Amino acid sequence: MQFLFFLATTIATAQARPFILPTSPSHRVISLPRGGAPPPVYETNPNYQGGSSSPALGDVDDNGFYRTSTTFQSPLRNSHPPPITKLVKDYSVNLYKLSPTLWNGTLSSIVLFLLWQFPTSSKVSKILQNHFVCSRRNVVVKKRFYALITSAFSHASFHHIAVNMYAFLNFGPSVKQVLASQGVALWPFVGLAAVFGSLVFLALDNGSGSCIGLSGVTLALLAFDSMVYPSKELRMIVSFIPIHLPAYYLFIGLLGFSVAGVMGLVGGRSNVAHSTHLGGLVFGRLFYEAYRRGYVRMWSYRARNAFNKLKGRN
């Protein structure tokens, strides 16, 4: 009973005193005498740095606190995206730091794609057809063996280069990381994949066709990556239908489709070089087998030593 009386007295005493908030620029302090006295004029805190408007009863909540007026400031307010030139520059710098091979391959493909947009009757187009196309005429007859590689970085249509660059820049970093763990560079893989895919095309072609594009290299990267990470989930869109499946199953599906294409069972009149695709997939699988058995590391070590000896003699 005495405790309740003490508690009631304490509450009454506290209520009879002016309620003073800590000095803060976001609050106003008033003195509200109790006990039935006539309502006095509100006294504002002289230290308050707010606006000149006086407080009103409607601004006070049930606890005697004034509601702070705040304005939400979004972190994105008045912010603008960086210029597109800066984004391209930053991406280019980061890609070169990641892998000069990927950087050079991407830049070469873009430059050649722009050159392919010249009219077919132009001198530029004739140079491209003679030196950047894989065909029996260029490679076998004219002995332009470098066309086995240069043709891989040629793309005439935007869809062609967009798909290949997407795959090249997605699987390339993963394969580069795996090979780098054993001290092997990425550029031999890319160069040999381009040559192997072009040779398979020449071997299986009827003799009158020609081939350009990085599809053989990108599928070789996919095949190697699917062997290293067979359970990696890959996402693709086929006829506007999103498909998710493990990398190894995608490799098997593409391999079967390429074989069917070479046999003429699918895509009989399409301009898809199924033989180049098949060559890229087979090369990626064979390169993985050599990598797994340690041959790639051994060949890389011997080639590096031979190069250093040759460099020392000069």
Secondary structure as a PSIPRED ss2 file (coil, helix, strand):
# PSIPRED VFORMAT (PSIPRED V4.0)

   1 M C   1.000  0.000  0.000
   2 Q H   0.000  1.000  0.000
   3 F H   0.000  1.000  0.000
   4 L H   0.000  1.000  0.000
   5 F H   0.000  1.000  0.000
   6 F H   0.000  1.000  0.000
   7 L H   0.000  1.000  0.000
   8 A H   0.000  1.000  0.000
   9 T H   0.000  1.000  0.000
  10 T H   0.000  1.000  0.000
  11 I H   0.000  1.000  0.000
  12 A H   0.000  1.000  0.000
  13 T H   0.000  1.000  0.000
  14 A H   0.000  1.000  0.000
  15 Q H   0.000  1.000  0.000
  16 A H   0.000  1.000  0.000
  17 R C   1.000  0.000  0.000
  18 P C   1.000  0.000  0.000
  19 F C   1.000  0.000  0.000
  20 I C   1.000  0.000  0.000
  21 L C   1.000  0.000  0.000
  22 P C   1.000  0.000  0.000
  23 T C   1.000  0.000  0.000
  24 S C   1.000  0.000  0.000
  25 P C   1.000  0.000  0.000
  26 S C   1.000  0.000  0.000
  27 H C   1.000  0.000  0.000
  28 R C   1.000  0.000  0.000
  29 V C   1.000  0.000  0.000
  30 I C   1.000  0.000  0.000
  31 S C   1.000  0.000  0.000
  32 L C   1.000  0.000  0.000
  33 P C   1.000  0.000  0.000
  34 R C   1.000  0.000  0.000
  35 G C   1.000  0.000  0.000
  36 G C   1.000  0.000  0.000
  37 A C   1.000  0.000  0.000
  38 P C   1.000  0.000  0.000
  39 P C   1.000  0.000  0.000
  40 P C   1.000  0.000  0.000
  41 V C   1.000  0.000  0.000
  42 Y C   1.000  0.000  0.000
  43 E C   1.000  0.000  0.000
  44 T C   1.000  0.000  0.000
  45 N C   1.000  0.000  0.000
  46 P C   1.000  0.000  0.000
  47 N C   1.000  0.000  0.000
  48 Y C   1.000  0.000  0.000
  49 Q C   1.000  0.000  0.000
  50 G C   1.000  0.000  0.000
  51 G C   1.000  0.000  0.000
  52 S C   1.000  0.000  0.000
  53 S C   1.000  0.000  0.000
  54 S C   1.000  0.000  0.000
  55 P C   1.000  0.000  0.000
  56 A C   1.000  0.000  0.000
  57 L H   0.000  1.000  0.000
  58 G H   0.000  1.000  0.000
  59 D H   0.000  1.000  0.000
  60 V E   0.000  0.000  1.000
  61 D C   1.000  0.000  0.000
  62 D C   1.000  0.000  0.000
  63 N C   1.000  0.000  0.000
  64 G C   1.000  0.000  0.000
  65 F C   1.000  0.000  0.000
  66 Y E   0.000  0.000  1.000
  67 R C   1.000  0.000  0.000
  68 T C   1.000  0.000  0.000
  69 S C   1.000  0.000  0.000
  70 T C   1.000  0.000  0.000
  71 T C   1.000  0.000  0.000
  72 F C   1.000  0.000  0.000
  73 Q C   1.000  0.000  0.000
  74 S C   1.000  0.000  0.000
  75 P C   1.000  0.000  0.000
  76 L C   1.000  0.000  0.000
  77 R C   1.000  0.000  0.000
  78 N C   1.000  0.000  0.000
  79 S C   1.000  0.000  0.000
  80 H C   1.000  0.000  0.000
  81 P C   1.000  0.000  0.000
  82 P C   1.000  0.000  0.000
  83 P C   1.000  0.000  0.000
  84 I H   0.000  1.000  0.000
  85 T H   0.000  1.000  0.000
  86 K H   0.000  1.000  0.000
  87 L H   0.000  1.000  0.000
  88 V H   0.000  1.000  0.000
  89 K H   0.000  1.000  0.000
  90 D H   0.000  1.000  0.000
  91 Y H   0.000  1.000  0.000
  92 S H   0.000  1.000  0.000
  93 V H   0.000  1.000  0.000
  94 N H   0.000  1.000  0.000
  95 L H   0.000  1.000  0.000
  96 Y H   0.000  1.000  0.000
  97 K H   0.000  1.000  0.000
  98 L H   0.000  1.000  0.000
  99 S C   1.000  0.000  0.000
 100 P H   0.000  1.000  0.000
 101 T H   0.000  1.000  0.000
 102 L H   0.000  1.000  0.000
 103 W H   0.000  1.000  0.000
 104 N H   0.000  1.000  0.000
 105 G H   0.000  1.000  0.000
 106 T H   0.000  1.000  0.000
 107 L H   0.000  1.000  0.000
 108 S H   0.000  1.000  0.000
 109 S H   0.000  1.000  0.000
 110 I H   0.000  1.000  0.000
 111 V H   0.000  1.000  0.000
 112 L H   0.000  1.000  0.000
 113 F H   0.000  1.000  0.000
 114 L H   0.000  1.000  0.000
 115 L H   0.000  1.000  0.000
 116 W C   1.000  0.000  0.000
 117 Q C   1.000  0.000  0.000
 118 F C   1.000  0.000  0.000
 119 P C   1.000  0.000  0.000
 120 T C   1.000  0.000  0.000
 121 S C   1.000  0.000  0.000
 122 S C   1.000  0.000  0.000
 123 K H   0.000  1.000  0.000
 124 V H   0.000  1.000  0.000
 125 S H   0.000  1.000  0.000
 126 K H   0.000  1.000  0.000
 127 I H   0.000  1.000  0.000
 128 L H   0.000  1.000  0.000
 129 Q H   0.000  1.000  0.000
 130 N H   0.000  1.000  0.000
 131 H H   0.000  1.000  0.000
 132 F C   1.000  0.000  0.000
 133 V C   1.000  0.000  0.000
 134 C E   0.000  0.000  1.000
 135 S E   0.000  0.000  1.000
 136 R H   0.000  1.000  0.000
 137 R H   0.000  1.000  0.000
 138 N H   0.000  1.000  0.000
 139 V H   0.000  1.000  0.000
 140 V H   0.000  1.000  0.000
 141 V H   0.000  1.000  0.000
 142 K C   1.000  0.000  0.000
 143 K C   1.000  0.000  0.000
 144 R C   1.000  0.000  0.000
 145 F C   1.000  0.000  0.000
 146 Y C   1.000  0.000  0.000
 147 A H   0.000  1.000  0.000
 148 L H   0.000  1.000  0.000
 149 I H   0.000  1.000  0.000
 150 T H   0.000  1.000  0.000
 151 S H   0.000  1.000  0.000
 152 A H   0.000  1.000  0.000
 153 F H   0.000  1.000  0.000
 154 S C   1.000  0.000  0.000
 155 H C   1.000  0.000  0.000
 156 A C   1.000  0.000  0.000
 157 S C   1.000  0.000  0.000
 158 F H   0.000  1.000  0.000
 159 H H   0.000  1.000  0.000
 160 H H   0.000  1.000  0.000
 161 I H   0.000  1.000  0.000
 162 A H   0.000  1.000  0.000
 163 V H   0.000  1.000  0.000
 164 N H   0.000  1.000  0.000
 165 M H   0.000  1.000  0.000
 166 Y H   0.000  1.000  0.000
 167 A H   0.000  1.000  0.000
 168 F H   0.000  1.000  0.000
 169 L H   0.000  1.000  0.000
 170 N H   0.000  1.000  0.000
 171 F H   0.000  1.000  0.000
 172 G H   0.000  1.000  0.000
 173 P H   0.000  1.000  0.000
 174 S H   0.000  1.000  0.000
 175 V H   0.000  1.000  0.000
 176 K H   0.000  1.000  0.000
 177 Q H   0.000  1.000  0.000
 178 V H   0.000  1.000  0.000
 179 L H   0.000  1.000  0.000
 180 A H   0.000  1.000  0.000
 181 S C   1.000  0.000  0.000
 182 Q C   1.000  0.000  0.000
 183 G C   1.000  0.000  0.000
 184 V C   1.000  0.000  0.000
 185 A C   1.000  0.000  0.000
 186 L C   1.000  0.000  0.000
 187 W H   0.000  1.000  0.000
 188 P H   0.000  1.000  0.000
 189 F H   0.000  1.000  0.000
 190 V H   0.000  1.000  0.000
 191 G H   0.000  1.000  0.000
 192 L H   0.000  1.000  0.000
 193 A H   0.000  1.000  0.000
 194 A H   0.000  1.000  0.000
 195 V H   0.000  1.000  0.000
 196 F H   0.000  1.000  0.000
 197 G H   0.000  1.000  0.000
 198 S H   0.000  1.000  0.000
 199 L H   0.000  1.000  0.000
 200 V H   0.000  1.000  0.000
 201 F H   0.000  1.000  0.000
 202 L H   0.000  1.000  0.000
 203 A H   0.000  1.000  0.000
 204 L H   0.000  1.000  0.000
 205 D C   1.000  0.000  0.000
 206 N C   1.000  0.000  0.000
 207 G C   1.000  0.000  0.000
 208 S C   1.000  0.000  0.000
 209 G C   1.000  0.000  0.000
 210 S E   0.000  0.000  1.000
 211 C E   0.000  0.000  1.000
 212 I C   1.000  0.000  0.000
 213 G C   1.000  0.000  0.000
 214 L C   1.000  0.000  0.000
 215 S H   0.000  1.000  0.000
 216 G H   0.000  1.000  0.000
 217 V H   0.000  1.000  0.000
 218 T H   0.000  1.000  0.000
 219 L H   0.000  1.000  0.000
 220 A H   0.000  1.000  0.000
 221 L H   0.000  1.000  0.000
 222 L H   0.000  1.000  0.000
 223 A H   0.000  1.000  0.000
 224 F H   0.000  1.000  0.000
 225 D H   0.000  1.000  0.000
 226 S H   0.000  1.000  0.000
 227 M H   0.000  1.000  0.000
 228 V H   0.000  1.000  0.000
 229 Y C   1.000  0.000  0.000
 230 P C   1.000  0.000  0.000
 231 S C   1.000  0.000  0.000
 232 K C   1.000  0.000  0.000
 233 E E   0.000  0.000  1.000
 234 L E   0.000  0.000  1.000
 235 R E   0.000  0.000  1.000
 236 M E   0.000  0.000  1.000
 237 I E   0.000  0.000  1.000
 238 V E   0.000  0.000  1.000
 239 S C   1.000  0.000  0.000
 240 F C   1.000  0.000  0.000
 241 I E   0.000  0.000  1.000
 242 P E   0.000  0.000  1.000
 243 I E   0.000  0.000  1.000
 244 H E   0.000  0.000  1.000
 245 L E   0.000  0.000  1.000
 246 P E   0.000  0.000  1.000
 247 A H   0.000  1.000  0.000
 248 Y H   0.000  1.000  0.000
 249 Y H   0.000  1.000  0.000
 250 L H   0.000  1.000  0.000
 251 F H   0.000  1.000  0.000
 252 I H   0.000  1.000  0.000
 253 G H   0.000  1.000  0.000
 254 L H   0.000  1.000  0.000
 255 L H   0.000  1.000  0.000
 256 G H   0.000  1.000  0.000
 257 F H   0.000  1.000  0.000
 258 S H   0.000  1.000  0.000
 259 V H   0.000  1.000  0.000
 260 A H   0.000  1.000  0.000
 261 G H   0.000  1.000  0.000
 262 V H   0.000  1.000  0.000
 263 M C   1.000  0.000  0.000
 264 G C   1.000  0.000  0.000
 265 L C   1.000  0.000  0.000
 266 V C   1.000  0.000  0.000
 267 G C   1.000  0.000  0.000
 268 G C   1.000  0.000  0.000
 269 R C   1.000  0.000  0.000
 270 S C   1.000  0.000  0.000
 271 N C   1.000  0.000  0.000
 272 V C   1.000  0.000  0.000
 273 A C   1.000  0.000  0.000
 274 H H   0.000  1.000  0.000
 275 S H   0.000  1.000  0.000
 276 T H   0.000  1.000  0.000
 277 H H   0.000  1.000  0.000
 278 L H   0.000  1.000  0.000
 279 G H   0.000  1.000  0.000
 280 G H   0.000  1.000  0.000
 281 L H   0.000  1.000  0.000
 282 V H   0.000  1.000  0.000
 283 F H   0.000  1.000  0.000
 284 G H   0.000  1.000  0.000
 285 R H   0.000  1.000  0.000
 286 L H   0.000  1.000  0.000
 287 F H   0.000  1.000  0.000
 288 Y H   0.000  1.000  0.000
 289 E H   0.000  1.000  0.000
 290 A H   0.000  1.000  0.000
 291 Y H   0.000  1.000  0.000
 292 R H   0.000  1.000  0.000
 293 R C   1.000  0.000  0.000
 294 G C   1.000  0.000  0.000
 295 Y H   0.000  1.000  0.000
 296 V H   0.000  1.000  0.000
 297 R H   0.000  1.000  0.000
 298 M H   0.000  1.000  0.000
 299 W H   0.000  1.000  0.000
 300 S H   0.000  1.000  0.000
 301 Y H   0.000  1.000  0.000
 302 R H   0.000  1.000  0.000
 303 A H   0.000  1.000  0.000
 304 R H   0.000  1.000  0.000
 305 N H   0.000  1.000  0.000
 306 A H   0.000  1.000  0.000
 307 F H   0.000  1.000  0.000
 308 N H   0.000  1.000  0.000
 309 K H   0.000  1.000  0.000
 310 L H   0.000  1.000  0.000
 311 K H   0.000  1.000  0.000
 312 G H   0.000  1.000  0.000
 313 R H   0.000  1.000  0.000
 314 N C   1.000  0.000  0.000
